[in-house]
């Protein structure tokens, strides 16, 4: 379902002007590929919420290579599957 949702976003934004996509659960630091430990309640220097279409495309391509989502760190986002 996650993979299909990202594909739909990539398809939807291919024919529309897009400024940003707002990510969720931004618990990543401003240091590329470094997230905060689970459970911490303070996130100083948190990564910005705004993501660009290029991030959607990068995420979509990464997900296409995986049979199921696994932990995968990228400079501006982390694929962090949860059961």
N, CA, C and O atoms as CSV, one atom per row, in Angstrom:
chain,resi,resn,atom,element,x,y,z
A,1,UNK,N,N,0.812,-1.184,0.000
A,1,UNK,CA,C,0.000,0.000,0.000
A,1,UNK,C,C,0.866,1.262,0.000
A,1,UNK,O,O,0.573,2.223,-0.712
A,2,UNK,N,N,1.944,1.253,0.811
A,2,UNK,CA,C,2.846,2.394,0.866
A,2,UNK,C,C,3.460,2.653,-0.506
A,2,UNK,O,O,3.520,3.794,-0.963
A,3,UNK,N,N,3.917,1.582,-1.159
A,3,UNK,CA,C,4.536,1.726,-2.472
A,3,UNK,C,C,3.539,2.287,-3.485
A,3,UNK,O,O,3.896,3.136,-4.302
A,4,UNK,N,N,2.306,1.821,-3.436
A,4,UNK,CA,C,1.276,2.307,-4.353
A,4,UNK,C,C,0.959,3.775,-4.092
A,4,UNK,O,O,0.717,4.533,-5.031
A,5,UNK,N,N,0.959,4.176,-2.834
A,5,UNK,CA,C,0.676,5.574,-2.494
A,5,UNK,C,C,1.747,6.503,-3.041
A,5,UNK,O,O,1.436,7.565,-3.581
A,6,UNK,N,N,2.998,6.111,-2.905
A,6,UNK,CA,C,4.088,6.938,-3.425
A,6,UNK,C,C,3.998,7.009,-4.949
A,6,UNK,O,O,4.208,8.074,-5.530
A,7,UNK,N,N,3.689,5.890,-5.599
A,7,UNK,CA,C,3.538,5.894,-7.056
A,7,UNK,C,C,2.411,6.839,-7.471
A,7,UNK,O,O,2.555,7.581,-8.443
A,8,UNK,N,N,1.297,6.820,-6.748
A,8,UNK,CA,C,0.180,7.723,-7.068
A,8,UNK,C,C,0.600,9.185,-6.918
A,8,UNK,O,O,0.210,10.023,-7.731
A,9,UNK,N,N,1.383,9.498,-5.901
A,9,UNK,CA,C,1.869,10.871,-5.733
A,9,UNK,C,C,2.786,11.285,-6.874
A,9,UNK,O,O,2.694,12.406,-7.374
A,10,UNK,N,N,3.670,10.384,-7.284
A,10,UNK,CA,C,4.556,10.682,-8.415
A,10,UNK,C,C,3.725,10.918,-9.676
A,10,UNK,O,O,3.975,11.872,-10.414
A,11,UNK,N,N,2.748,10.062,-9.923
A,11,UNK,CA,C,1.890,10.218,-11.104
A,11,UNK,C,C,1.086,11.514,-11.031
A,11,UNK,O,O,1.007,12.247,-12.017
A,12,UNK,N,N,0.495,11.801,-9.885
A,12,UNK,CA,C,-0.331,12.992,-9.693
A,12,UNK,C,C,0.474,14.260,-9.921
A,12,UNK,O,O,-0.014,15.202,-10.545
A,13,UNK,N,N,1.704,14.291,-9.421
A,13,UNK,CA,C,2.517,15.507,-9.536
A,13,UNK,C,C,3.189,15.650,-10.895
A,13,UNK,O,O,3.792,16.686,-11.177
A,14,UNK,N,N,3.098,14.637,-11.732
A,14,UNK,CA,C,3.760,14.719,-13.044
A,14,UNK,C,C,3.085,15.719,-13.973
A,14,UNK,O,O,3.715,16.205,-14.913
A,15,UNK,N,N,1.830,16.033,-13.730
A,15,UNK,CA,C,1.104,16.953,-14.612
A,15,UNK,C,C,0.650,18.216,-13.887
A,15,UNK,O,O,-0.194,18.956,-14.394
A,16,UNK,N,N,1.202,18.462,-12.714
A,16,UNK,CA,C,0.790,19.623,-11.925
A,16,UNK,C,C,2.001,20.376,-11.417
A,16,UNK,O,O,3.060,19.797,-11.172
A,17,UNK,N,N,1.823,21.681,-11.265
A,17,UNK,CA,C,2.869,22.470,-10.636
A,17,UNK,C,C,2.897,22.122,-9.150
A,17,UNK,O,O,1.854,22.042,-8.501
A,18,UNK,N,N,4.061,21.924,-8.640
A,18,UNK,CA,C,4.212,21.510,-7.255
A,18,UNK,C,C,5.307,22.335,-6.609
A,18,UNK,O,O,6.400,22.477,-7.157
A,19,UNK,N,N,5.009,22.872,-5.449
A,19,UNK,CA,C,6.030,23.592,-4.709
A,19,UNK,C,C,6.681,22.651,-3.703
A,19,UNK,O,O,7.899,22.477,-3.706
A,20,UNK,N,N,5.869,22.046,-2.845
A,20,UNK,CA,C,6.376,21.110,-1.846
A,20,UNK,C,C,5.355,20.023,-1.566
A,20,UNK,O,O,4.151,20.212,-1.740
A,21,UNK,N,N,5.858,18.899,-1.134
A,21,UNK,CA,C,5.050,17.860,-0.520
A,21,UNK,C,C,5.429,17.910,0.947
A,21,UNK,O,O,6.610,17.988,1.288
A,22,UNK,N,N,4.434,17.867,1.814
A,22,UNK,CA,C,4.746,17.908,3.237
A,22,UNK,C,C,4.906,16.496,3.767
A,22,UNK,O,O,3.966,15.702,3.761
A,23,UNK,N,N,6.100,16.201,4.218
A,23,UNK,CA,C,6.374,14.896,4.791
A,23,UNK,C,C,5.723,14.776,6.157
A,23,UNK,O,O,5.275,15.768,6.732
A,24,UNK,N,N,5.676,13.577,6.662
A,24,UNK,CA,C,5.128,13.362,8.000
A,24,UNK,C,C,6.132,12.597,8.826
A,24,UNK,O,O,7.073,12.012,8.289
A,25,UNK,N,N,5.937,12.598,10.105
A,25,UNK,CA,C,6.844,11.907,11.018
A,25,UNK,C,C,8.287,12.316,10.757
A,25,UNK,O,O,9.181,11.475,10.659
A,26,UNK,N,N,8.497,13.623,10.645
A,26,UNK,CA,C,9.850,14.117,10.414
A,26,UNK,C,C,10.604,14.018,11.731
A,26,UNK,O,O,10.520,14.907,12.579
A,27,UNK,N,N,11.320,12.958,11.884
A,27,UNK,CA,C,12.131,12.764,13.080
A,27,UNK,C,C,13.575,12.540,12.662
A,27,UNK,O,O,14.306,11.722,13.221
A,28,UNK,N,N,13.945,13.315,11.643
A,28,UNK,CA,C,15.285,13.226,11.093
A,28,UNK,C,C,16.023,14.515,11.439
A,28,UNK,O,O,15.429,15.592,11.470
A,29,UNK,N,N,17.305,14.395,11.694
A,29,UNK,CA,C,18.093,15.572,12.008
A,29,UNK,C,C,18.447,16.322,10.719
A,29,UNK,O,O,18.158,15.851,9.619
A,30,UNK,N,N,19.059,17.463,10.865
A,30,UNK,CA,C,19.519,18.204,9.690
A,30,UNK,C,C,20.772,17.569,9.093
A,30,UNK,O,O,21.216,17.965,8.016
A,31,UNK,N,N,21.336,16.595,9.781
A,31,UNK,CA,C,22.460,15.833,9.239
A,31,UNK,C,C,21.899,14.741,8.332
A,31,UNK,O,O,21.101,13.921,8.786
A,32,UNK,N,N,22.301,14.713,7.057
A,32,UNK,CA,C,21.767,13.705,6.145
A,32,UNK,C,C,21.894,12.286,6.694
A,32,UNK,O,O,22.939,11.896,7.215
A,33,UNK,N,N,20.811,11.524,6.568
A,33,UNK,CA,C,20.727,10.109,6.917
A,33,UNK,C,C,20.797,9.816,8.414
A,33,UNK,O,O,21.000,8.666,8.803
A,34,UNK,N,N,20.633,10.826,9.251
A,34,UNK,CA,C,20.679,10.612,10.698
A,34,UNK,C,C,19.323,10.968,11.281
A,34,UNK,O,O,18.851,12.096,11.139
A,35,UNK,N,N,18.689,9.981,11.949
A,35,UNK,CA,C,17.401,10.234,12.576
A,35,UNK,C,C,17.560,10.269,14.086
A,35,UNK,O,O,18.591,9.867,14.625
A,36,UNK,N,N,16.526,10.754,14.760
A,36,UNK,CA,C,16.525,10.766,16.215
A,36,UNK,C,C,16.167,9.373,16.723
A,36,UNK,O,O,15.424,8.648,16.062
A,37,UNK,N,N,16.682,8.997,17.877
A,37,UNK,CA,C,16.311,7.696,18.444
A,37,UNK,C,C,14.804,7.642,18.713
A,37,UNK,O,O,14.190,8.658,19.040
A,38,UNK,N,N,14.219,6.464,18.576
A,38,UNK,CA,C,12.799,6.302,18.852
A,38,UNK,C,C,12.502,6.684,20.298
A,38,UNK,O,O,13.230,6.314,21.219
A,39,UNK,N,N,11.429,7.423,20.473
A,39,UNK,CA,C,10.980,7.767,21.812
A,39,UNK,C,C,11.468,9.089,22.362
A,39,UNK,O,O,10.960,9.550,23.384
A,40,UNK,N,N,12.447,9.719,21.710
A,40,UNK,CA,C,12.890,11.011,22.240
A,40,UNK,C,C,11.796,12.050,22.008
A,40,UNK,O,O,11.088,12.001,21.002
A,41,UNK,N,N,11.665,12.975,22.927
A,41,UNK,CA,C,10.585,13.960,22.846
A,41,UNK,C,C,11.056,15.322,22.382
A,41,UNK,O,O,10.234,16.213,22.169
A,42,UNK,N,N,12.331,15.505,22.224
A,42,UNK,CA,C,12.876,16.784,21.761
A,42,UNK,C,C,13.633,16.560,20.463
A,42,UNK,O,O,14.443,15.638,20.358
A,43,UNK,N,N,13.368,17.404,19.477
A,43,UNK,CA,C,14.019,17.267,18.171
A,43,UNK,C,C,14.667,18.586,17.748
A,43,UNK,O,O,14.199,19.215,16.799
A,44,UNK,N,N,15.718,19.014,18.421
A,44,UNK,CA,C,16.384,20.238,17.980
A,44,UNK,C,C,17.049,19.994,16.619
A,44,UNK,O,O,17.510,18.887,16.340
A,45,UNK,N,N,17.095,20.999,15.801
A,45,UNK,CA,C,17.708,20.885,14.470
A,45,UNK,C,C,17.075,19.789,13.631
A,45,UNK,O,O,17.766,18.996,12.993
A,46,UNK,N,N,15.746,19.759,13.644
A,46,UNK,CA,C,15.000,18.763,12.870
A,46,UNK,C,C,14.990,19.143,11.391
A,46,UNK,O,O,14.954,20.323,11.043
A,47,UNK,N,N,15.023,18.139,10.535
A,47,UNK,CA,C,14.945,18.337,9.078
A,47,UNK,C,C,13.645,19.070,8.735
A,47,UNK,O,O,12.635,18.902,9.419
A,48,UNK,N,N,13.673,19.866,7.698
A,48,UNK,CA,C,12.471,20.601,7.291
A,48,UNK,C,C,11.366,19.639,6.863
A,48,UNK,O,O,11.631,18.520,6.424
A,49,UNK,N,N,10.140,20.094,6.998
A,49,UNK,CA,C,8.977,19.292,6.632
A,49,UNK,C,C,8.805,19.202,5.115
A,49,UNK,O,O,8.348,18.181,4.601
A,50,UNK,N,N,9.165,20.256,4.408
A,50,UNK,CA,C,8.924,20.329,2.964
A,50,UNK,C,C,9.869,19.408,2.185
A,50,UNK,O,O,11.080,19.393,2.407
A,51,UNK,N,N,9.277,18.646,1.273
A,51,UNK,CA,C,10.033,17.820,0.340
A,51,UNK,C,C,9.641,18.210,-1.078
A,51,UNK,O,O,8.533,18.695,-1.305
A,52,UNK,N,N,10.534,18.002,-2.025
A,52,UNK,CA,C,10.263,18.344,-3.428
A,52,UNK,C,C,9.858,17.091,-4.211
A,52,UNK,O,O,9.978,15.967,-3.722
A,53,UNK,N,N,9.386,17.309,-5.411
A,53,UNK,CA,C,8.999,16.184,-6.263
A,53,UNK,C,C,10.183,15.235,-6.489
A,53,UNK,O,O,10.004,14.022,-6.596
A,54,UNK,N,N,11.371,15.792,-6.558
A,54,UNK,CA,C,12.560,14.959,-6.741
A,54,UNK,C,C,12.697,13.933,-5.611
A,54,UNK,O,O,13.179,12.821,-5.829
A,55,UNK,N,N,12.268,14.318,-4.401
A,55,UNK,CA,C,12.312,13.375,-3.289
A,55,UNK,C,C,11.299,12.241,-3.501
A,55,UNK,O,O,11.583,11.079,-3.212
A,56,UNK,N,N,10.118,12.599,-4.009
A,56,UNK,CA,C,9.120,11.566,-4.301
A,56,UNK,C,C,9.654,10.570,-5.325
A,56,UNK,O,O,9.498,9.358,-5.174
A,57,UNK,N,N,10.281,11.095,-6.358
A,57,UNK,CA,C,10.827,10.238,-7.411
A,57,UNK,C,C,11.933,9.346,-6.844
A,57,UNK,O,O,11.986,8.153,-7.141
A,58,UNK,N,N,12.813,9.928,-6.029
A,58,UNK,CA,C,13.891,9.139,-5.410
A,58,UNK,C,C,13.322,8.034,-4.525
A,58,UNK,O,O,13.795,6.898,-4.554
A,59,UNK,N,N,12.309,8.375,-3.742
A,59,UNK,CA,C,11.685,7.371,-2.874
A,59,UNK,C,C,10.996,6.291,-3.692
A,59,UNK,O,O,11.109,5.104,-3.386
A,60,UNK,N,N,10.285,6.703,-4.729
A,60,UNK,CA,C,9.586,5.746,-5.590
A,60,UNK,C,C,10.565,4.776,-6.243
A,60,UNK,O,O,10.313,3.572,-6.284
A,61,UNK,N,N,11.672,5.291,-6.749
A,61,UNK,CA,C,12.668,4.426,-7.398
A,61,UNK,C,C,13.286,3.464,-6.384
A,61,UNK,O,O,13.513,2.296,-6.699
A,62,UNK,N,N,13.559,3.944,-5.176
A,62,UNK,CA,C,14.114,3.062,-4.142
A,62,UNK,C,C,13.130,1.958,-3.790
A,62,UNK,O,O,13.523,0.804,-3.621
A,63,UNK,N,N,11.846,2.308,-3.680
A,63,UNK,CA,C,10.828,1.315,-3.329
A,63,UNK,C,C,10.620,0.287,-4.431
A,63,UNK,O,O,10.313,-0.871,-4.150
A,64,UNK,N,N,10.786,0.700,-5.682
A,64,UNK,CA,C,10.634,-0.242,-6.796
A,64,UNK,C,C,11.667,-1.368,-6.723
A,64,UNK,O,O,11.413,-2.478,-7.191
A,65,UNK,N,N,12.823,-1.083,-6.140
A,65,UNK,CA,C,13.892,-2.075,-6.059
A,65,UNK,C,C,13.723,-3.041,-4.893
A,65,UNK,O,O,14.447,-4.031,-4.789
A,66,UNK,N,N,12.770,-2.751,-4.022
A,66,UNK,CA,C,12.576,-3.577,-2.833
A,66,UNK,C,C,11.309,-4.411,-2.950
A,66,UNK,O,O,10.264,-3.885,-3.334
A,67,UNK,N,N,11.376,-5.702,-2.627
A,67,UNK,CA,C,10.138,-6.496,-2.627
A,67,UNK,C,C,9.182,-6.003,-1.533
A,67,UNK,O,O,7.968,-5.968,-1.735
A,68,UNK,N,N,9.733,-5.626,-0.381
A,68,UNK,CA,C,8.959,-5.009,0.694
A,68,UNK,C,C,9.822,-3.884,1.259
A,68,UNK,O,O,11.049,-3.972,1.220
A,69,UNK,N,N,9.198,-2.828,1.784
A,69,UNK,CA,C,10.000,-1.728,2.328
A,69,UNK,C,C,10.884,-2.189,3.487
A,69,UNK,O,O,10.437,-2.919,4.372
A,70,UNK,N,N,12.129,-1.756,3.467
A,70,UNK,CA,C,13.085,-2.013,4.545
A,70,UNK,C,C,13.715,-0.687,4.929
A,70,UNK,O,O,13.630,0.285,4.179
A,71,UNK,N,N,14.341,-0.643,6.087
A,71,UNK,CA,C,15.018,0.565,6.521
A,71,UNK,C,C,16.041,0.965,5.477
A,71,UNK,O,O,16.933,0.190,5.130
A,72,UNK,N,N,15.903,2.171,4.988
A,72,UNK,CA,C,16.797,2.660,3.946
A,72,UNK,C,C,16.985,4.155,4.142
A,72,UNK,O,O,16.015,4.912,4.110
A,73,UNK,N,N,18.218,4.584,4.342
A,73,UNK,CA,C,18.504,5.983,4.631
A,73,UNK,C,C,18.916,6.736,3.368
A,73,UNK,O,O,19.763,6.286,2.597
A,74,UNK,N,N,18.296,7.881,3.186
A,74,UNK,CA,C,18.613,8.793,2.087
A,74,UNK,C,C,18.966,10.140,2.700
A,74,UNK,O,O,18.712,10.367,3.883
A,75,UNK,N,N,19.538,11.018,1.923
A,75,UNK,CA,C,19.996,12.302,2.451
A,75,UNK,C,C,18.867,13.116,3.089
A,75,UNK,O,O,19.082,13.763,4.114
A,76,UNK,N,N,17.667,13.095,2.498
A,76,UNK,CA,C,16.584,13.954,2.977
A,76,UNK,C,C,15.378,13.216,3.518
A,76,UNK,O,O,14.407,13.851,3.930
A,77,UNK,N,N,15.409,11.911,3.530
A,77,UNK,CA,C,14.325,11.119,4.098
A,77,UNK,C,C,14.843,9.728,4.420
A,77,UNK,O,O,15.874,9.295,3.907
A,78,UNK,N,N,14.107,9.040,5.279
A,78,UNK,CA,C,14.447,7.667,5.624
A,78,UNK,C,C,13.206,6.814,5.432
A,78,UNK,O,O,12.139,7.144,5.948
A,79,UNK,N,N,13.336,5.728,4.699
A,79,UNK,CA,C,12.246,4.758,4.581
A,79,UNK,C,C,12.340,3.900,5.834
A,79,UNK,O,O,13.314,3.178,6.044
A,80,UNK,N,N,11.315,3.994,6.652
A,80,UNK,CA,C,11.355,3.337,7.957
A,80,UNK,C,C,10.076,2.533,8.128
A,80,UNK,O,O,9.130,3.019,8.747
A,81,UNK,N,N,10.021,1.315,7.597
A,81,UNK,CA,C,8.800,0.513,7.686
A,81,UNK,C,C,8.501,0.105,9.123
A,81,UNK,O,O,9.405,-0.140,9.922
A,82,UNK,N,N,7.242,0.042,9.420
A,82,UNK,CA,C,6.798,-0.345,10.750
A,82,UNK,C,C,5.791,-1.480,10.614
A,82,UNK,O,O,4.904,-1.416,9.764
A,83,UNK,N,N,5.913,-2.491,11.418
A,83,UNK,CA,C,4.950,-3.598,11.396
A,83,UNK,C,C,3.799,-3.283,12.317
A,83,UNK,O,O,2.874,-4.085,12.446
